[in-house]
Amino acid sequence: FIGLVTPVGRYGSIGVDAAFTSIGEMKVRTVDNPDGTGEYFDAGDLAIGLAYGKKLTDRFSFGVHGKYIQQSIWHMKASSMAVDIGVLYSFIFKDIRIGMSVSNFGTDMKLSGVDVFIYHDLSEEKMGSNDKLPAYLETTKYSLPLMFRIGVSAKPIKTSMYQLLVALDAVHPNDNVEDIHIGAELTFYDMIAVRTGYHSLTNNDAEGSLNFGFGLKYKSQDSWRIFVDYAYSPYGRLGDVHRYTLGVNF
């Protein structure tokens, strides 16, 4: 994932982003060739977005994010256009913030490509029939995972030396069970942060569990800020996930 956000004066802020995932090449295996046919395939996802956000008052903000989404596997591809919408309200007391968002509101996806082209025989039982009639398989449309989120955060402890941030959010997807996530961050001198949280608190079937992480922030004299973050997430049978983030504010 890579993203860039910049303010545009009194009009708010705009941003661009791109996200890409890939499983890498794997062997094509069939029933007749379980060790591989000699061919290789890959699969991946791509999303490119454009975002706009504005602070309407000193406490209320909103944002909208439009994106083009593409999924691919071997010779097949599917694409869609979608929108994310979010709002954020801030309180003075304990820096409490409440946010809500709706993600992936868009068109259905449908795989297409050369793999749906086949030769078909309309009447196999009849002699002289043509077994090389060109035809196309009809693939089924599928919707994007529409997701509603609501979250709240607060800073119960805030001094010149350190501050504590706690957060909780609930997720309601249309293709899975509802879930709750919690987390906390302890920051020292606005430079060093230690984090922990629990993913999928109410989902007993989820592989996620307790997460850990830390972050470092450097401030230069000309207002540049560089930060590096690391997070460790164990996912049970799916293995451990290590996330690295590099960011620059200027």
VENMO-V986144 format. One record per pair of residues at least 12 apart in sequence whose C-alpha atoms are under 10 Angstrom apart, sorted by the first residue. I is the first residue (numbers start at 1). J is the second residue. Records with the same first field share a line. If there is no record, write none. Layout:
I=J / J
This chain:
1=17 / 18 / 19 / 20 / 21 / 46 / 47 / 48 / 245
2=16 / 17 / 18 / 19 / 20 / 48 / 245 / 246 / 247
3=15 / 16 / 17 / 18 / 19 / 48 / 49 / 50 / 247
4=16 / 17 / 18 / 50 / 51 / 247 / 248 / 249
5=17 / 50 / 51 / 52 / 53 / 249
6=52 / 249 / 250
7=52 / 53 / 54
8=54
10=54 / 55 / 56
11=52 / 53 / 54 / 55 / 56
12=52 / 53 / 54 / 55 / 56 / 61 / 62 / 63
13=51 / 52 / 53 / 54 / 55 / 63
14=50 / 51 / 52 / 53 / 54 / 63 / 64 / 65
15=49 / 50 / 51 / 52 / 53 / 65
16=48 / 49 / 50 / 51 / 52 / 65 / 66 / 67
17=47 / 48 / 49 / 50 / 51 / 65 / 67
18=46 / 47 / 48 / 49 / 50 / 67 / 68 / 69
19=45 / 46 / 47 / 48 / 49 / 69
20=44 / 45 / 46 / 47 / 48 / 69 / 70 / 71
21=43 / 44 / 45 / 46 / 47 / 71
22=42 / 43 / 44 / 45 / 46 / 72 / 73
23=41 / 42 / 43 / 44 / 45 / 73
24=40 / 41 / 42 / 43 / 44
25=39 / 40 / 41 / 42 / 43 / 74
26=39 / 40 / 41 / 42 / 43 / 74
27=39 / 40 / 41 / 42
28=40 / 41 / 42 / 74
29=41
40=74
41=73 / 74 / 75
42=72 / 73 / 74 / 75
43=71 / 72 / 73 / 74 / 75 / 76 / 77
44=70 / 71 / 72 / 73 / 74 / 77
45=69 / 70 / 71 / 72 / 73 / 77 / 78 / 79
46=68 / 69 / 70 / 71 / 72 / 79
47=67 / 68 / 69 / 70 / 71 / 79 / 80 / 81 / 82
48=66 / 67 / 68 / 69 / 70 / 81
49=65 / 66 / 67 / 68 / 69 / 81 / 82 / 83 / 84
50=64 / 65 / 66 / 67 / 68 / 83
51=63 / 64 / 65 / 66 / 67 / 83 / 84 / 85
52=64 / 65 / 66 / 85
53=65 / 85 / 86 / 87
54=87
55=87 / 88 / 89
57=89
58=89 / 90 / 91
59=88 / 89 / 90 / 91 / 92 / 97
60=87 / 88 / 89 / 90 / 91 / 97 / 98 / 99
61=86 / 87 / 88 / 89 / 90 / 99
62=85 / 86 / 87 / 88 / 89 / 99 / 100 / 101
63=84 / 85 / 86 / 87 / 88 / 101
64=83 / 84 / 85 / 86 / 87 / 101 / 102 / 103
65=82 / 83 / 84 / 85 / 86 / 103 / 104
66=81 / 82 / 83 / 84 / 85 / 103 / 104 / 105 / 106
67=80 / 81 / 82 / 83 / 84 / 104 / 106
68=80 / 81 / 82 / 83 / 106
69=81 / 82 / 104 / 106 / 109 / 144
70=109 / 111
71=109 / 110 / 111
72=111 / 112 / 113
73=111 / 113
74=113 / 114 / 115
75=111 / 112 / 113 / 114 / 115 / 116
76=110 / 111 / 112 / 113 / 114 / 115 / 116
77=109 / 110 / 111 / 112 / 113 / 114
78=108 / 109 / 110 / 111 / 112 / 113 / 141 / 142
79=107 / 108 / 109 / 110 / 111 / 112
80=104 / 106 / 107 / 108 / 109 / 110 / 143 / 144
81=104 / 105 / 106 / 107 / 108 / 109 / 144
82=103 / 104 / 105 / 106 / 107 / 108 / 144 / 146
83=102 / 103 / 104 / 105 / 106 / 107
84=101 / 102 / 103 / 104 / 105 / 106 / 146 / 147 / 148
85=100 / 101 / 102 / 103 / 104 / 105 / 148
86=99 / 100 / 101 / 102 / 103 / 148 / 149 / 150
87=99 / 100 / 101 / 102 / 150
88=100 / 101 / 150 / 151 / 152
89=152
90=152 / 153 / 154
91=154
93=154 / 155 / 156
94=153 / 154 / 155 / 156 / 157 / 158 / 165
95=153 / 154 / 155 / 156 / 157 / 158 / 165
96=152 / 153 / 154 / 155 / 156 / 165 / 166 / 167
97=151 / 152 / 153 / 154 / 155 / 167
98=150 / 151 / 152 / 153 / 154 / 167 / 168 / 169
99=149 / 150 / 151 / 152 / 153 / 169
100=148 / 149 / 150 / 151 / 152 / 169 / 170 / 171
101=147 / 148 / 149 / 150 / 151 / 171
102=146 / 147 / 148 / 149 / 150 / 172 / 173
103=144 / 145 / 146 / 147 / 148 / 149 / 173
104=143 / 144 / 145 / 146 / 147 / 148
105=143 / 144 / 145 / 146 / 147
106=143 / 144 / 145 / 146
107=141 / 142 / 143 / 144
108=140 / 141 / 142 / 143 / 144
109=140 / 141 / 142 / 143 / 144
110=138 / 139 / 140 / 141 / 142 / 143
111=138 / 139 / 140 / 141 / 142
112=136 / 137 / 138 / 139 / 140
113=136
114=136
115=136 / 137
116=135 / 136 / 137 / 138 / 139
117=134 / 135 / 136 / 137 / 138
118=132 / 133 / 134 / 135 / 136 / 137
119=131 / 132 / 133 / 134 / 135 / 136
120=132 / 133 / 134 / 135 / 136
121=133 / 134 / 135
143=174 / 175
144=174 / 175
145=173 / 174 / 175 / 176
146=172 / 173 / 174 / 175
147=171 / 172 / 173 / 174 / 175 / 176 / 178
148=170 / 171 / 172 / 173 / 174 / 178
149=169 / 170 / 171 / 172 / 173 / 178 / 179 / 180
150=168 / 169 / 170 / 171 / 172 / 180
151=167 / 168 / 169 / 170 / 171 / 180 / 181 / 182
152=166 / 167 / 168 / 169 / 170 / 182
153=165 / 166 / 167 / 168 / 169 / 182 / 183 / 184
154=166 / 167 / 168 / 184
155=167 / 184 / 185 / 186
157=186
158=186 / 187
159=188 / 189
160=188 / 189 / 190
161=187 / 188 / 189 / 190
162=186 / 187 / 188 / 189 / 190 / 191 / 192 / 193
163=185 / 186 / 187 / 188 / 189 / 190 / 193
164=184 / 185 / 186 / 187 / 188 / 193 / 194 / 195
165=183 / 184 / 185 / 186 / 187 / 195
166=182 / 183 / 184 / 185 / 186 / 195 / 196 / 197
167=181 / 182 / 183 / 184 / 185 / 197
168=180 / 181 / 182 / 183 / 184 / 197 / 198
169=181 / 182 / 183
170=182 / 200 / 201 / 202
171=200
177=202 / 203 / 205
178=200 / 202 / 203
179=199 / 200 / 201 / 202 / 203 / 204 / 206
180=198 / 199 / 200 / 201 / 202 / 203
181=197 / 198 / 199 / 200 / 201 / 202 / 209
182=196 / 197 / 198 / 199 / 200 / 201 / 210
183=195 / 196 / 197 / 198 / 199 / 210 / 211 / 212
184=196 / 197 / 198 / 212
185=197 / 213 / 214 / 215
186=214
187=214 / 215 / 216
188=216
189=217
190=216 / 217 / 218 / 219
191=215 / 216 / 217 / 218 / 219 / 227
192=214 / 215 / 216 / 217 / 218 / 227 / 228 / 229
193=213 / 214 / 215 / 216 / 217 / 229
194=212 / 213 / 214 / 215 / 216 / 229 / 230 / 231
195=211 / 212 / 213 / 214 / 215 / 230 / 231
196=210 / 211 / 212 / 213 / 214 / 231 / 232 / 233
197=209 / 210 / 211 / 212 / 213 / 233
198=210 / 211 / 212 / 233
199=211 / 233 / 234 / 235
206=235 / 236
207=234 / 235 / 236 / 237 / 238 / 239
208=233 / 234 / 235 / 236 / 237 / 238 / 239 / 240
209=233 / 234 / 235 / 236
210=232 / 233 / 234 / 235
211=231 / 232 / 233 / 234 / 235 / 241
212=230 / 231 / 232 / 233 / 234
213=229 / 230 / 231 / 232 / 233 / 242 / 243 / 244
214=228 / 229 / 230 / 231 / 232
215=227 / 228 / 229 / 230 / 231 / 244 / 245 / 246
216=228 / 229 / 230 / 246
217=229 / 247 / 248
218=248
219=249 / 250
220=250
222=250
223=249 / 250
224=248 / 249 / 250
225=247 / 248 / 249 / 250
226=246 / 247 / 248 / 249 / 250
227=245 / 246 / 247 / 248 / 249
228=244 / 245 / 246 / 247 / 248
229=243 / 244 / 245 / 246 / 247
230=242 / 243 / 244 / 245 / 246
231=243 / 244 / 245
232=244
